[in-house]
Amino acid sequence: MSYDYDLLVIGAGSGGVRAARMAATYGAKVAVIEEFRVGGTCVIRGCVPKKLYVYASRFKDQFDIASSFGWQVDASFDWPALVAAKEREITRLEHAYTSNLEKPGVEIIRDRGVVTGTNSVRLVAGNRELTAERILIATGARPFIPEIPGAELAITSNEAFDLPALPRSILIEGGGYVAVEFATIFAGLGVDTTLIYRGDCVLRGFDEDMRRGLEAGLIDRGIRLIYQTSITALSEAGDDVRATFSDGVSAPYGAVMFATGRRPNVDGLGLESAGVKVNDFGVIAVDKFSQTSVPSIYAVGDVTGRAQLTPVAIREGWYFAETVYNNNPLWVDHSLIPTAVFAEPEIGTVGLTEHEAATHGDIDVYVARFRPMQNTLSTRTERMVLKLITEKDGGKVLGVHILGPSAAEMIQIVAIAVGMSATKADFDRTIALHPSAAEELVTFKSPSYIYRNGHKV
Ligand code: NDP
């Protein structure tokens, strides 16, 4: 049977673009259908603008300690200038992504695609049907908004980048990546910031030292934390939004933002017409080669709910193309993914947390806490934390967790060693680089404490 295309990709985000580009490079006739902007969440309203705003917000910390290095700084902040600069940069990246697709011959179709069968997709605006030997769903995810009265008055990370003006105050709900990153961004830019979270400490699932260290850092930066509480209703209050909490308290805020997780973009995609199996919360079920329950339909990235991270989506897209179009079956190992939280202080982490490792066997834990050198001339007392978790027998490194400046950059490199099953002895053999914070990782002498039979000794 002949088709219009070898591959139709729905969604031009990180996973879809990589898959399309690689498949075309291997000779496939490919089209990408995108209803918004090429680049997806990461480029347009995620990682890239977020990191740019993180840089903007970090000047505050630098200005605070500048006088300890002899600088006198009289600074003011211009929000529209930042928004405009961000827009220029993401537009540049969008063009780069577009030309990277066009170079190997991928056709970009600006429309909304709806699956109509195992090998067909209808273009909504174009009102025509296309056929393909294979379809790749790479539609990503969107912010989840709790169903409460007045929810439409809140913003999400989608809107936060382009607010017409900085709010006088903001209430952010959530305790995950987006919540803590945006809390530090807004606080750093001078907004009176409150974070409300249903749990008892931010970043559930992260190593306890990272959670408590970040919590202290947030408080230190003037961010108010309200725990074990949720927003139950929102209402208009003049220019403000009034938030009512689960404990009955209510207060007005210049803006309210939900950072309560992300859900796969599957609504109205027509997956049921092809018989694609979808799990809880709309997650598309795939096997390790990203193939759905329908052999001609694949899915990569956030829509598959495996790990909602750009580099993971890129790798899934790439390996899909390798497997299907280069006769080179590859699947992504999701077990050891380094990740960073670009809050202030920053967190970088790879491998098991202390708690997870302790339930896995006997372990040794090495922890260094110290004031980063940059702070030593100032009165800032914030401490950096570097933690190494190793197996008692053999010394295999099971987890590394870093809180403090450049944690993300460090953990990316450390992840290579951890992925190669490095041991404490391998770390010890490495000559320290002085003066650096990272040198602590290769100069630990004896464990700070140990776990035997699941108990801290
Ligand atoms: P997360 O899953 O990280 O956090 C969601 C938070 O919202 C959790 O604290 C959760 O609480 C809370 N929550 C969920 N549902 C509700 C509800 N109904 N009412 C109140 N609170 C609720 O999601 P994010 O949106 O922060 O980020 C989405 C994903 O995007 C991340 O998991 C991450 O993979 C990725 N990301 C990565 C970044 C990076 O690499 N630096 C940056 C930003 C996002 P609880 O803990 O109790 O479940």
Residues whose N, C-alpha, C, O or C-beta is under 5 A from the ligand:
A	BS01	NDP	P146 G174 G175 G176 Y177 V178 A179 R198 G199 R204 S230 A259 T260 G261 R262 Q308 L309 A340 V341 F342
